[in-house]
Amino acid sequence: MIERRFSMLQVKIDNRVSTFYTLSEVAYHAGLHPELIDRFIRLGLIEFTDRGDDGELLFDSGVIPLIRRILRLRNQLGVNYAGVGVILELMSKLEAMEARIRELEGGQNTWT
């Protein structure tokens, strides 16, 4: 399990299991109404992974911690949905840069 700390929140990501959830299951696990999950999709804050045979939306298990992050930014920090989108994008870029720095620092250690 990977634990990441940010100045305003802490997120734990478990990459061991890849499970798909339906819209109603995601809503249940997040403690939200399915219409709010649908709104997050329309706002571009979350994405579904696939569609089931019956056309139902399927989500990766990683969407649940993302929804919790959205709710924390919105409810506890008072950020509007547009701001939430910007913050999520910046946090994603920051994570990618940190991973690249770790990669480069690891490569430098082999030269010394």
N, CA, C and O of each residue as an XYZ file, in Angstrom:
448
protein
N       0.839     -1.167      0.000
C       0.000      0.000      0.000
C       0.886      1.232      0.000
O       1.869      1.302      0.739
N       0.540      2.192     -0.822
C       1.292      3.436     -0.941
C       0.594      4.495     -0.106
O      -0.631      4.617     -0.148
N       1.357      5.249      0.641
C       0.785      6.338      1.423
C       1.413      7.630      0.942
O       2.635      7.774      0.919
N       0.557      8.569      0.558
C       1.037      9.860      0.097
C       0.500     10.925      1.021
O      -0.666     10.880      1.413
N       1.337     11.883      1.374
C       0.911     12.982      2.234
C       0.994     14.285      1.447
O       1.988     14.565      0.778
N      -0.051     15.057      1.543
C      -0.097     16.368      0.949
C      -0.329     17.361      2.077
O      -0.768     16.982      3.163
N      -0.045     18.593      1.829
C      -0.169     19.582      2.896
C      -1.599     19.695      3.414
O      -1.796     20.060      4.573
N      -2.602     19.392      2.592
C      -3.959     19.555      3.064
C      -4.720     18.248      3.219
O      -5.821     18.256      3.768
N      -4.185     17.140      2.763
C      -4.869     15.877      2.942
C      -3.913     14.710      2.796
O      -2.813     14.849      2.261
N      -4.344     13.570      3.274
C      -3.564     12.355      3.197
C      -4.399     11.308      2.466
O      -5.571     11.109      2.785
N      -3.795     10.641      1.486
C      -4.505      9.652      0.691
C      -3.708      8.365      0.700
O      -2.497      8.371      0.482
N      -4.387      7.272      0.950
C      -3.753      5.963      0.855
C      -4.314      5.261     -0.373
O      -5.528      5.180     -0.559
N      -3.411      4.757     -1.209
C      -3.808      4.092     -2.435
C      -3.336      2.651     -2.376
O      -2.161      2.379     -2.131
N      -4.258      1.737     -2.601
C      -3.939      0.316     -2.598
C      -3.973     -0.174     -4.036
O      -5.044     -0.314     -4.626
N      -2.786     -0.436     -4.605
C      -2.690     -0.845     -6.002
C      -2.706     -2.357     -6.179
O      -2.471     -2.843     -7.285
N      -2.977     -3.109     -5.124
C      -2.884     -4.559     -5.207
C      -4.057     -5.201     -5.947
O      -3.876     -6.216     -6.619
N      -5.242     -4.633     -5.836
C      -6.428     -5.254     -6.396
C      -7.114     -4.273     -7.333
O      -7.294     -3.102     -6.999
N      -7.496     -4.758     -8.509
C      -8.238     -3.922     -9.439
C      -9.656     -4.473     -9.529
O      -9.901     -5.502    -10.158
N     -10.574     -3.775     -8.894
C     -11.963     -4.186     -8.860
C     -12.796     -3.131     -9.574
O     -12.506     -1.937     -9.492
N     -13.823     -3.578    -10.268
C     -14.720     -2.644    -10.930
C     -16.022     -2.563    -10.161
O     -16.549     -3.570     -9.688
N     -16.534     -1.340    -10.045
C     -17.776     -1.078     -9.334
C     -18.776     -0.434    -10.279
O     -18.397      0.303    -11.190
N     -20.046     -0.712    -10.059
C     -21.106     -0.037    -10.791
C     -21.334      1.333    -10.160
O     -20.789      1.634     -9.098
N     -22.134      2.151    -10.815
C     -22.440      3.477    -10.302
C     -23.081      3.402     -8.920
O     -22.715      4.159     -8.021
N     -24.026      2.503     -8.752
C     -24.698      2.399     -7.456
C     -23.745      1.890     -6.374
O     -23.862      2.300     -5.219
N     -22.810      1.010     -6.719
C     -21.828      0.528     -5.735
C     -20.866      1.636     -5.328
O     -20.523      1.768     -4.153
N     -20.434      2.430     -6.298
C     -19.561      3.561     -5.990
C     -20.286      4.536     -5.074
O     -19.717      5.020     -4.095
N     -21.540      4.821     -5.395
C     -22.330      5.731     -4.570
C     -22.461      5.189     -3.150
O     -22.342      5.938     -2.181
N     -22.706      3.893     -3.030
C     -22.839      3.271     -1.715
C     -21.541      3.392     -0.919
O     -21.560      3.811      0.238
N     -20.408      3.024     -1.536
C     -19.113      3.064     -0.840
C     -18.686      4.491     -0.492
O     -17.999      4.711      0.505
N     -19.090      5.451     -1.311
C     -18.740      6.847     -1.053
C     -19.758      7.530     -0.135
O     -19.514      8.631      0.356
N     -20.895      6.874      0.092
C     -21.936      7.449      0.932
C     -22.671      8.603      0.268
O     -23.104      9.542      0.938
N     -22.810      8.528     -1.065
C     -23.435      9.603     -1.826
C     -24.598      9.078     -2.651
O     -24.733      7.871     -2.850
N     -25.427      9.980     -3.125
C     -26.499      9.620     -4.045
C     -25.883      9.404     -5.436
O     -24.972     10.137     -5.821
N     -26.364      8.418     -6.188
C     -25.817      8.182     -7.531
C     -25.866      9.403     -8.449
O     -25.017      9.543     -9.330
N     -26.842     10.284     -8.256
C     -26.924     11.488     -9.099
C     -25.728     12.411     -8.870
O     -25.295     13.093     -9.799
N     -25.190     12.444     -7.653
C     -24.010     13.267     -7.395
C     -22.783     12.669     -8.084
O     -21.939     13.402     -8.599
N     -22.685     11.350     -8.092
C     -21.592     10.694     -8.827
C     -21.701     11.036    -10.305
O     -20.701     11.342    -10.954
N     -22.927     10.983    -10.836
C     -23.157     11.336    -12.240
C     -22.763     12.793    -12.504
O     -22.208     13.106    -13.558
N     -23.043     13.664    -11.565
C     -22.657     15.066    -11.716
C     -21.136     15.217    -11.762
O     -20.613     15.999    -12.557
N     -20.426     14.470    -10.910
C     -18.961     14.503    -10.936
C     -18.435     14.077    -12.306
O     -17.448     14.625    -12.795
N     -19.100     13.096    -12.921
C     -18.692     12.651    -14.261
C     -18.899     13.777    -15.268
O     -18.004     14.082    -16.057
N     -20.078     14.393    -15.242
C     -20.382     15.475    -16.190
C     -19.444     16.661    -16.010
O     -19.109     17.337    -16.983
N     -19.013     16.924    -14.772
C     -18.081     18.021    -14.500
C     -16.642     17.665    -14.864
O     -15.766     18.529    -14.852
N     -16.398     16.405    -15.186
C     -15.049     15.970    -15.547
C     -14.153     15.713    -14.354
O     -12.935     15.630    -14.508
N     -14.728     15.584    -13.166
C     -13.923     15.343    -11.974
C     -13.540     13.874    -11.833
O     -12.473     13.561    -11.305
N     -14.403     12.969    -12.300
C     -14.090     11.544    -12.305
C     -14.467     10.976    -13.667
O     -15.245     11.570    -14.414
N     -13.905      9.822    -13.969
C     -14.202      9.152    -15.233
C     -14.553      7.704    -14.953
O     -14.012      7.090    -14.033
N     -15.459      7.165    -15.748
C     -15.741      5.746    -15.640
C     -14.738      4.983    -16.495
O     -14.193      5.519    -17.461
N     -14.501      3.731    -16.131
C     -13.497      2.918    -16.804
C     -14.041      2.234    -18.043
O     -13.367      2.151    -19.069
N     -15.266      1.747    -17.937
C     -15.845      0.950    -19.015
C     -17.356      0.953    -18.855
O     -17.899      1.556    -17.930
N     -18.018      0.273    -19.767
C     -19.461      0.052    -19.661
C     -19.695     -1.447    -19.625
O     -19.037     -2.213    -20.329
N     -20.646     -1.852    -18.791
C     -21.010     -3.253    -18.717
C     -21.805     -3.662    -19.943
O     -22.116     -2.828    -20.793
N     -22.135     -4.950    -20.038
C     -22.904     -5.461    -21.165
C     -24.262     -4.780    -21.279
O     -24.801     -4.630    -22.375
N     -24.807     -4.369    -20.141
C     -26.104     -3.704    -20.123
C     -25.991     -2.186    -20.259
O     -26.991     -1.478    -20.144
N     -24.784     -1.685    -20.503
C     -24.561     -0.256    -20.671
C     -24.290      0.487    -19.379
O     -24.063      1.697    -19.392
N     -24.314     -0.231    -18.253
C     -24.079      0.415    -16.965
C     -22.608      0.828    -16.850
O     -21.706      0.113    -17.287
N     -22.395      1.997    -16.251
C     -21.043      2.511    -16.082
C     -20.283      1.670    -15.069
O     -20.833      1.262    -14.045
N     -19.006      1.412    -15.366
C     -18.128      0.675    -14.461
C     -16.959      1.578    -14.085
O     -16.419      2.305    -14.918
N     -16.584      1.513    -12.816
C     -15.524      2.359    -12.284
C     -14.436      1.496    -11.667
O     -14.716      0.448    -11.086
N     -13.192      1.944    -11.797
C     -12.072      1.321    -11.126
C     -12.166      1.631     -9.639
O     -12.754      2.640     -9.250
N     -11.596      0.779     -8.815
C     -11.662      0.977     -7.367
C     -10.981      2.267     -6.922
O     -11.281      2.774     -5.841
N     -10.078      2.806     -7.722
C      -9.387      4.042     -7.375
C     -10.275      5.270     -7.380
O      -9.866      6.325     -6.896
N     -11.483      5.157     -7.917
C     -12.374      6.317     -7.970
C     -12.925      6.667     -6.587
O     -13.276      7.821     -6.343
N     -13.004      5.709     -5.696
C     -13.575      5.970     -4.373
C     -12.675      6.905     -3.554
O     -13.186      7.871     -2.986
N     -11.362      6.664     -3.466
C     -10.513      7.660     -2.776
C     -10.528      9.026     -3.468
O     -10.413     10.059     -2.810
N     -10.669      9.025     -4.791
C     -10.744     10.288     -5.527
C     -12.007     11.055     -5.143
O     -11.963     12.270     -4.951
N     -13.123     10.355     -5.033
C     -14.373     11.000     -4.620
C     -14.235     11.548     -3.206
O     -14.718     12.642     -2.915
N     -13.591     10.811     -2.342
C     -13.377     11.307     -0.974
C     -12.522     12.575     -0.975
O     -12.753     13.487     -0.182
N     -11.550     12.623     -1.857
C     -10.699     13.813     -1.984
C     -11.540     14.996     -2.474
O     -11.417     16.110     -1.966
N     -12.391     14.740     -3.463
C     -13.274     15.786     -3.985
C     -14.171     16.323     -2.867
O     -14.327     17.534     -2.707
N     -14.753     15.404     -2.102
C     -15.650     15.816     -1.014
C     -14.915     16.620      0.045
O     -15.455     17.591      0.575
N     -13.692     16.223      0.354
C     -12.913     16.968      1.357
C     -12.612     18.377      0.859
O     -12.773     19.346      1.601
N     -12.181     18.495     -0.383
C     -11.892     19.815     -0.938
C     -13.154     20.680     -0.956
O     -13.102     21.873     -0.656
N     -14.269     20.077     -1.303
C     -15.530     20.812     -1.433
C     -16.137     21.158     -0.071
O     -16.463     22.316      0.188
N     -16.285     20.172      0.780
C     -17.035     20.356      2.020
C     -16.206     20.951      3.158
O     -16.685     21.820      3.887
N     -14.977     20.491      3.308
C     -14.179     20.947      4.444
C     -13.341     22.183      4.124
O     -13.059     22.994      5.006
N     -12.951     22.321      2.872
C     -12.111     23.459      2.512
C     -12.855     24.520      1.714
O     -12.307     25.589      1.446
N     -14.107     24.237      1.327
C     -14.938     25.234      0.661
C     -14.563     25.552     -0.770
O     -14.877     26.637     -1.259
N     -13.900     24.633     -1.455
C     -13.480     24.862     -2.833
C     -14.657     24.536     -3.762
O     -15.318     23.511     -3.593
N     -14.917     25.420     -4.753
C     -15.986     25.120     -5.699
C     -15.522     24.035     -6.683
O     -14.341     23.692     -6.728
N     -16.469     23.500     -7.469
C     -16.137     22.368     -8.340
C     -15.085     22.717     -9.387
O     -14.248     21.878     -9.719
N     -15.116     23.928     -9.907
C     -14.078     24.330    -10.867
C     -12.709     24.317    -10.188
O     -11.728     23.849    -10.766
N     -12.651     24.825     -8.978
C     -11.401     24.810     -8.222
C     -10.942     23.408     -7.889
O      -9.747     23.115     -7.912
N     -11.898     22.536     -7.579
C     -11.563     21.133     -7.303
C     -10.874     20.520     -8.515
O      -9.869     19.823     -8.376
N     -11.418     20.781     -9.711
C     -10.801     20.247    -10.932
C      -9.376     20.725    -11.120
O      -8.495     19.942    -11.473
N      -9.147     22.004    -10.886
C      -7.800     22.574    -11.019
C      -6.858     21.949     -9.996
O      -5.738     21.564    -10.332
N      -7.310     21.849     -8.753
C      -6.473     21.270     -7.694
C      -6.127     19.817     -8.003
O      -4.979     19.404     -7.836
N      -7.113     19.036     -8.455
C      -6.848     17.633     -8.787
C      -5.835     17.507     -9.916
O      -4.965     16.638     -9.888
N      -5.957     18.385    -10.914
C      -5.008     18.358    -12.030
C      -3.606     18.711    -11.561
O      -2.634     18.059    -11.945
N      -3.500     19.744    -10.732
C      -2.194     20.142    -10.215
C      -1.584     19.065     -9.325
O      -0.380     18.817     -9.382
N      -2.417     18.422     -8.498
C      -1.914     17.352     -7.636
C      -1.423     16.175     -8.470
O      -0.423     15.543     -8.128
N      -2.117     15.882     -9.554
C      -1.691     14.800    -10.441
C      -0.339     15.125    -11.082
O       0.543     14.270    -11.160
N      -0.189     16.367    -11.539
C       1.092     16.785    -12.126
C       2.204     16.755    -11.089
O       3.330     16.361    -11.391
N       1.891     17.170     -9.873
C       2.878     17.144     -8.803
C       3.331     15.712     -8.514
O       4.524     15.454     -8.355
N       2.381     14.789     -8.448
C       2.727     13.381     -8.227
C       3.619     12.851     -9.336
O       4.569     12.114     -9.070
N       3.321     13.222    -10.588
C       4.141     12.780    -11.721
C       5.555     13.362    -11.628
O       6.533     12.667    -11.903
N       5.660     14.635    -11.241
C       6.983     15.251    -11.100
C       7.770     14.606     -9.966
O       8.971     14.371    -10.097
N       7.093     14.320     -8.849
C       7.777     13.665     -7.732
C       8.269     12.278     -8.139
O       9.368     11.875     -7.758
N       7.467     11.547     -8.906
C       7.880     10.225     -9.386
C       9.086     10.352    -10.308
O      10.009      9.541    -10.238
N       9.084     11.364    -11.169
C      10.205     11.579    -12.086
C      11.470     11.955    -11.313
O      12.562     11.503    -11.658
N      11.333     12.771    -10.280
C      12.489     13.143     -9.444
C      13.060     11.903     -8.770
O      14.274     11.699     -8.749
N      12.166     11.071     -8.214
C      12.652      9.827     -7.582
C      13.369      8.941     -8.587
O      14.380      8.314     -8.270
N      12.837      8.895     -9.799
C      13.459      8.097    -10.859
C      14.846      8.638    -11.199
O      15.800      7.872    -11.335
N      14.953      9.948    -11.335
C      16.242     10.564    -11.672
C      17.233     10.435    -10.526
O      18.416     10.186    -10.759
N      16.770     10.601     -9.297
C      17.654     10.466     -8.157
C      18.135      9.016     -8.027
O      19.279      8.773     -7.644
N      17.285      8.079     -8.337
C      17.679      6.675     -8.326
C      18.725      6.390     -9.374
O      19.647      5.610     -9.135
N      18.599      7.010    -10.534
C      19.577      6.847    -11.605
C      20.911      7.465    -11.257
O      21.949      6.943    -11.664
N      20.918      8.558    -10.519
C      22.171      9.210    -10.131
C      22.920      8.373     -9.116
O      24.151      8.365     -9.115
N      22.211      7.674     -8.259
C      22.864      6.862     -7.248
C      23.677      5.735     -7.873
O      24.639      5.268     -7.263
N      23.317      5.287     -9.069
C      24.076      4.218     -9.703
C      25.399      4.710    -10.258
O      26.296      3.907    -10.513
N      25.539      6.040    -10.452
C      26.779      6.591    -10.995
C      27.805      6.858     -9.915
O      28.988      6.993    -10.231
N      27.416      6.940     -8.679
C      28.379      7.269     -7.627
C      28.917      6.041     -6.966
O      29.740      6.140     -6.057
